[in-house]
Every structure is written in C-alpha cells, then in structure tokens.
Amino acid sequence: MSYNPSPATSSFVLTPVIWTPSPSPPPEPPSTPLPPPYSPPRVTAPNSEEQEGSTTSHENSDSDDDSFEIMTDIKLFTGDGVDESPQDFLWSLKRMFMLKGSFTDTKKAEFFEVCLKTNSPADEWWTGLPAASKETWDALETAFNTKWPTKTITQKTTSEKKTLLEEARLEEAELGRKVMAAGVEEFSHIVWVDKVEKLAADIPDTGNLLVDSIHEKLPKAIRKLVGTKHTTWADFCKAVRELRPSEILEKVEEEREAAKIKQQLKTLMNPPSTPLKALSTALHNITLTSNPIP
C-alpha cells in the first residue's frame, strides 16, 4: 500500500479594509499658570534720624527701668539715727536723679518729701524747714547736711588692728567647706587668708613680725600643709591659697585618726581608777612605825 500525498494547496483571500478615523480626544483644559517665584520684601534701612530716635527710645526705656529699681530700693528716711545712714539716703536720691535726668528742683523737693517716713524726726524737720531751703536742690542738700552732718570715723590704733588680726580664726570645722563672703561662695581657707592679708596690710606689718603667731593659730592640718618656711606675708598667703580642698580634708582626717589613737594609748597607759586600785594605793602609802614601850 502506498501513500500519495496530494499536492499542497493554499489560497489567500484579500478583504478590503475600510479606514475609519478615530475621534479626536477632547481638548485639555487650560493649565493654571504657576505663581511667580517668591521674592522677599525689600527692607529699607531707617534713616539716621529714625535710627537715632529708636536708639534714644531704647536708652530711655533702660533708664526708666533702672530708675524704677532704684526708686523701689530707697528706704524711707526717719532721721532717728537707728540702722540708717543719712548720707547713704541722700546719695541714693542723687543716683536716681542722675539716671532720670529730667527732675527739676521742684520735682526733686517733692520726691525728697515722699521719701521721709511719716511722723518721724525727719518729717518734723521738713515741716519746719523754711521755704527758701526747699526752692533749690542745692539749698535743700545744704540744710540736710547741716541737720545730719557726716560722722567722723575714729581711726583704729595699731594695737586694735593687731587684736583684730589675732582674732581672725580659721576653724577646723569649716575646712574644706564653702562659706559666703561678699555675696559669693568661697572656700573657708581662701576667705580667711584674704581677710588676714588685708588686716596685716592695715597695721601695717611691713616687717612680717606677726606671720609666725598667726601661723601658730591655724588648725593643725593647715599648719602641717603650709609648713614653717614662709616668713613673709606674701609667701605665707600664697601657700595657703594654693592648698587644694581635697588635700585639706585628707589631712584633717589623718589628724583626727592620729588624735584618736593617741587618746586610746593614753587610756591604756592610765586605766581608770577602780575601788580595788584605790585601796591598793592607800595600803601602799601606809607607813608602819613601832613606838618603844615605855
């Protein structure tokens, strides 16, 4: 049996294509224009007159603040001489007038009056003061100084200054601690040495004769740390100032331990008295003598 393939046949059918145009897309809406780039506003520099006026206004504001603070700090003056200084009161008024700068003599007198305590000796003095003494500040100041003159301070003698120096003590309990001095916290040994240095200069101890005596009055820990080689006030004060608080505290602890051991040894060497010991001591002191029989 044989296979006879039939010849391959193929046919192409051409179909005509009709072109139909597609509808155009709708037009896009008009785009919103972008805002222009940001430009910072131009700052016009003030002219010299405006700048001067602004500066003056600021200075006046500061001056008013300072004046207000001084006004509130002024304590009413009584004139009784108890815990007040007439000259300090007068100077506080003058400082305020200088800051304010716009007080007339009349305003100064009015302000002076309201700074006097009611029904005080100063208030009574003001009431009886002649009008002529109130017309100008110079006249008022003269009348005030006549009523309350500046007191003369009696100068201390050299002996009194030496006593003050010797009484300036540095206590062991304060070592390594900070104390208040002139409104500032500082270590006690620094405050002490500043004080004694000033007192020594006020005498004045130019021969450095009192250095040794002041050194001997120091706490034992400070004496050992400073040593005895400093014979002038400058060297002595410098040595005290250079002491570190930590080494001071360490030396204080060493001295306390040494004192404690010394006390224990003393107790062992001299035990407390007991009744038996007292009886033994009494018997030991008895002297037996024999008197001849007549």
Buried (B, 14 or more C-beta within 10 A) or exposed (E): EEEEEEEEEEEEEEEEEEEEEEEEEEEEEEEEEEEEEEEEEEEEEEEEEEEEEEEEEEEEEEBEEBBEEBBEEBEBBBBEEEEBBBEEBBEBBEBBBEBBEEBEBEEBBEBBBEBBBEEBBBBEBBEEBEEEBBEBBEBBBEBBEEBBEEEEEEEEEEEEBBEBBBEBEBEBEBBBBBBEBEEEEBBBBBBBBBBBBEBBEEBEBEEBEBBEEBBEBBBBBBBEBBEEEBEEBEBBBBBBEEBEBEEBBBBBEEBEEEEEEEEEEEEEEEEEEEEEEEEEEEEEEEEEEEEEEE
